[in-house]
């Protein structure tokens, strides 16, 4: 006979099991079970937010800022004069939009959205190792297991999506931290990210071929009737109340998630906007369109991942292909959100775990090594200034000199834009109050519109 646990595990690719497991871990880890029926219900912010939701685009491997968003003409001169092993940009930079933001030809479509971009050219991280820098970007700590940024956001604000997860990660990397990068650590597990995979570019199949929707509803109602009868004999039992809620959430998710991801129903002009019918852009375009649809449904934190940015050699060709794969999809997402009047309260974050060095790496293959001392990330929408550059690196582009934003500063700024005081968003664990920004973090208020 099937047990209730087996039923949940087999329901819609494990979404039922996810909901049950989340609540089960919550009961086990929390000092006192929460009194709220739905721990993901929307919560008030500390102050008026600029953004309602986040779309975080993680470029795994460390994209070269020097060939994309941080114009350094002195590098080209140094290369021409054969000074050390300096290497100039492999793509031409031009002023873009009314703002004149300098963006290279590696991003011709994104360059058309320059006046919505806020360049953060003074980024820094404390390590040049992929795993440590990746984990730090996602959870705020290089060495200890901590809740991820998305988990903290949903813990602090809940979600407006009643029948979808509050935090979704699409095609996350399996290495360099893996599930830790979207986990909840000591926070209740209901706040962890739900992983989705698009495979080769298509939408995941979440259907259950064994039972019809009506049959599943009937089966769940039978189980819920037994659970409610047990609750009558033990009123107020948080575990029984949680189990009842978990079954309802699982059922809602298995019916709502496939509907949200039915991209084939989008009109052709939207498919063209995101590049869904082009082999070069289909995979990331699918992620971007899924993100827009989930944002419309109220999902609080959506993460997309693009692997393959670790260019130690063959920089121009390899970087060119990577940029092409995301250029139209990201530009399309920004344009789509704008025309739906959603960009103003959707914070888009783009970047990798670090940048690249100013010198040749693996000469003569024209690659760049890792560099965490200074690099670029950018934001758009969600209350940040558009067509704006904040911070700078030195003339060779390898060390941040002004407007320096470290990992904790980045996290503090993201939370601020969501209406959260990063010093007040805490969770008590092991005898102390923890927070995403540890004991650091300064909000970059100069980038806020």
N, C-alpha and C positions, 0 to 999 in steps of 0.2 A: 504493500500500500504506500501511496505517496504521503509523506509528511508535509506539514505546513512549510517547513524549511525547503523541502524539495520543490514545492510549488513555486515559492518565491524565486528560487534559483533558476527555474526554467521559464519564468515569466519575462518576456520581452528582453532577451539577451542579458538577463541578470539585473534589470532595473528594480524588480521587486526585491531581490536579494540586497541590492545596494541600499534601498530605503530601510529594510529591516536591520541590516548590519550597522548602518549609521546610528539608528536609535539604540541598538543593543550596546554598541561601544559607548554611546553617550551615557547610558545608565551605569555602565561599569566604571567610567572614568570620572564622572562628576561627583563632587562631594555630596550634593543633594540633587535629586532629579528635578528638572525644570518643571514649573507649574503651568507653563504655557502649553496649550494643546499642540500648536505648530511652532517649533523653534525657528522656522524660516520665515515667519510672518514679518512684514515690514516693521522697522523700528525707526524712531525719530533720530535725526542726525543731531550733532551738538550745536550746529549753527546752520544757517541757510546754505545749501550746497550749490556749487556751480554745475556739477555733473551728477547724473542719476545712475550712470552705469559706466563700465570700463571695457574696452576691447584692447587687449594687450597682445601685440604681435612680436613674438620672440624669434629672433634670427639666430639660430643655433650655430655656434662656431666663431662668431666675432666678425661682423662685416667691416670692411675697410672704410673708415670715415674719410680718409685722405683721397679716395677715388670717387666719393659720392657727395658728401655734404660739408666737408671742411676744406675750403679752397686754400691751398698753400703754394703760391707761385714761386716762393724761394726754393721749394723742393726741386722744381724743374731746373732752376738755375744751378743748384748744387749738383744735380745729376749731370748736367751738360758740362760742368767744370770738373767732373769726376772727383768731387769732394766726398771722401769716405765711401760709403756704399749707399748714399741717398738715392731714392727712386721717386721721380715725379709722378703725378697723377696719370693714370692710363686712360682717363676720359676727360674731355674738355669741359670746363666749368663755364657757365653763363649766368648772368643775372636773370631771374625769373619773376614773372608777375609784376604788379605795381610796386611791390615791396623791394624788388631787386634781390631777393634771396639767391645766394649762389648755390646752384645745384648742377651736378654734372650730367652729361649726356647719357649716363647709365640709367637715368630715370626720366625719360622724355614725357611720359604720361603723368607721373606724379608731379613733375615740374609745373604742370598746368594748374595744380592745386597749391602752388607755393604760398599764396596769400592766406592759406589756412594753417600752414605749418609753423610750429614753434621749435626752432632748432636749439638743442641743448649741447653746445660744443665744448663744455667744460666738464664732461662726465669723468668720473674716476671710480676705480674699484681697487681693492687691496691685494689682488692676486692675479697672476697671469696664467693660472692653471684652469683648464676648461671646467672641470667638475666643481672646484671650489667657487669660481666666479659665477657659474650658472646657479649653483645652490644659493649663493649670497643674494643674487638678483631676485630669486624667487621667494626666499624665506628670511633674508636679512642676516644670515649667519653662515659662515663658511664651514664650521666644524660641528655644530650641534644640531640635532633635529628640532625644528621649530615649525609652527604653522605657516603655510604659504600666504602670500599677499592676498590671493583670492579668498582663502578661508577666513582671514582676518576681516576682509571687507564684508563678507556675508554674515559673519558673526556680529559685526557692528551694525549693519543696516538691514539684515534679512533680505528678502527678495520680493519683487512685485509679481513674480510668476507663480501662480498658485499650483499649476500642474506641470512645472518644469523645475529642474534643479536651479539653485541660486548661482552656482559656479560650474561652468562647463569648460573643459579643455579639449581642443580638437587636435588630433594627431600629435600628442606630446611625445617628447624624446624618451626613449626607453633607457638611455644611459645618462651619465653626468647628473646623477641624483634621481633620475627616474620618477617614481610616484611621489617621492618626497617633495618634488617641486610643485605638486598640486594637492598635497596632503594636508591634514588638519593637526597632525602631531597630538599635543595634549588638549587641543580644543575638542569639543564634542564632534564626533565623526560626521554628523549630519552637515557640517560646513565644508567638508572636503570637496574637491573638484570631481565632477562626473566626466569620465573619459569617453570621447567619441572618436571613431576612426572613419576616414573617408576612403580608405584603401587606395586604389589606383586613381581616385578622382571621383568615384561615385558616392552615393549616399548609403550609409549603413542600413541593412535590413533588420528592423527591430520587430518584425512580425512573429507571431507564434502560430505555426502552421497546424498545431494539433487541436486547438480549440477555437471556436468562433468567439467574437466579442461577447455575444449574449451568453454563451456557455461559461466563459471566464467570469462574467459578472455574476452569474447564478452560483458558481462555485465559491467565489469570494463572499457572496452574501450568506451562504451556508456556514462558512467559517466565521464570519463576523457575528452571526446570530449566536453561535456557541461562545464567542468571546464576550459578547454583551451579557449573556446569561451569567458567565463567570464574574463579570464586573458587578452585577447586581449583588452577588454574595460578598464582594470585597470592594465596596465603592471607594473611589479615590485612589485605587492602586495605580501608581504611575506606569508600571510595566504593562499592565493590561491596557491602559489608555493608550500607551505608546504603540502597542501591537496593533490595536484597532486603527490608529492613525496611519501606521506604516503600510497597512494593506490598501487603504484608500489612496495614499500617495503613489504606491506602486501601480495601482490600476490607472490612475490619472496619467502617470508618466508614460505608460506603455501605449496609451491611446493618443496622447498629445504630441509626444516626441516625433513619431513618424509623420504626422501632419505638418509639423514645423519644417521638417527636412525634405518635403516633397518639392524639390527645386524644379522639376520638370513642368510644374504649373506656372512658372514665371514666364512672362512674355519674352519674345525674342530680343527686344531692345535691352532688357535687363540682362539676359544671357550675354549679349554682346558687350554690355558695359563692364561685366566682370570677367570676360574672356573665357566663358565656360566651354565654348566650342573650338577652342584653340588648344592643341596638345601642350604647348609651352606654359599656358596659364591656367589650364583647367583645374589642377590640383589646389593651388592656393586660391583661385577664384571661387571654387566650391566652399572653401573655408570662410572666405569673406562674406559670401552670400548667406551661408548658414549663420554667421555672426549677426548680420543685419536682421535676419528673421527672428533669431532668439532675442536680440535687443528689443525688437518690437513687442515681444511677448513678456518683457519685463525681467529677463535674466540679468542679474546684477554684474557678474564678472565673467567675461568670455576671453579665453586665451587661444591664440592660433600659433602654430609653430611652423617655421620654414627651416629645414636642416640644410647643411652643406655650405656654410659660410667660412670654413677654415682654410683659407687660401694661402698655403705656404709656397705654392708654385703655380705657374700658368695663370697668373692673376687676371690679366685682361680678359681672356676667354672665359675662364671659370666664373669670375665675378659678373661678367656680362650676361652669362646665362642665368645666374641666380637673380640678378636684378630684373631681367626680362620676365622671369617666372612670377614675380610679385608686383611689378610696376603697374600694369593695367588693373589687376584686381584691387590694389589698394586705392588707386586713383578713382576707380569705379565705386568703391565703398564710400569714400569721402563724398563724392558727387551724389550718390544715392541718399546718404544720410542728410545731406544739405537739402535736397529737393523734398524730403519728407519732414523737414524742420526738426531733425533729430540730432544733427551734429552739435548744436549748441549745448546739449546736455549729455552727450556721449563723449567720454574722454578716450581718445585713441593714443596708445603708447607704442612706439616702434623702437627696437634696438636689440643688440646682442649682449653677451656677457662681458665683452670688452671690445676694443678696436684693434687696429693693426699698427705695426711699427713703420717708421719713416725710411728704414733701410732695407736693402735686399735681404731676402731670406732664401736659403737654398740656391745661391747664385750658381749658374746663370739662368735659373728658371723663372725669375721675375715674380717672386712671391713676397709676402710680408709675414713677419712673425707676430706673436701675440703682444698686445700693449694695453695695459690697464691704467696707465698714468694719465691718459687723456684721450677722449674719443667722443663720438656723437650718438645721442639718441634724439628722437623728436616726439612731440606731442601734437595733437590737433583736436579742436573742438573742446567741449567740456570746460569752458571758462578760461582757456589759456589764450595768450595773444597770438594772432595769426600774422604770418609774414614777419616773424620776429626771430632774432638770433640772440641767445643768451649765453654768455661765457665764451672763452676762447682758449686755444692752445698756443704754444710758442710758434715761432715762424717755421719750424720744421714739423709741427703738428703732432709731436709725440708726448707732450706734457701739458696738462691743463694749467693755465695761469690765472684766469679770471672766471668769475661765475662758477666756481667749482661745485659740483653736485656729486656727493658720494651716495652710496647705496641707501643709507638711512635717510639722507636728505630727499632722495627720490621718493621713497616710500612715504615720508612725512608729507611731501607735496601732493602725492596722489590722494592720500587720505584727506588732506585739507580741501582739495577740490570736491571731494564727496561730502564735505560738511562734517568731517571728523577731526577732532583734536587728537593727534597721534599719542600724546602723553596721557590721555584719558581712556583710550581704548586698551583696556588691560584684561588679563585673565589670571586668576590666582591658581598657581600650580606649584607643588613641592615647597610650599611655605613662602612663596614670594609672588609678586605681581609681575607678569611678563607682558611685553608689548612687541609689536612688529619692529619698532625702531630701537629696541633694547634701551639704552640710556642716552641715545644720541638723536640726531635728526633735526635739521633746520629747514623750514618751508621756504622754497624759492619764490617768494611773493612777487618778485619783479616780473615773473612770466605770467602772472594772473591778470586777466583783462578787467 
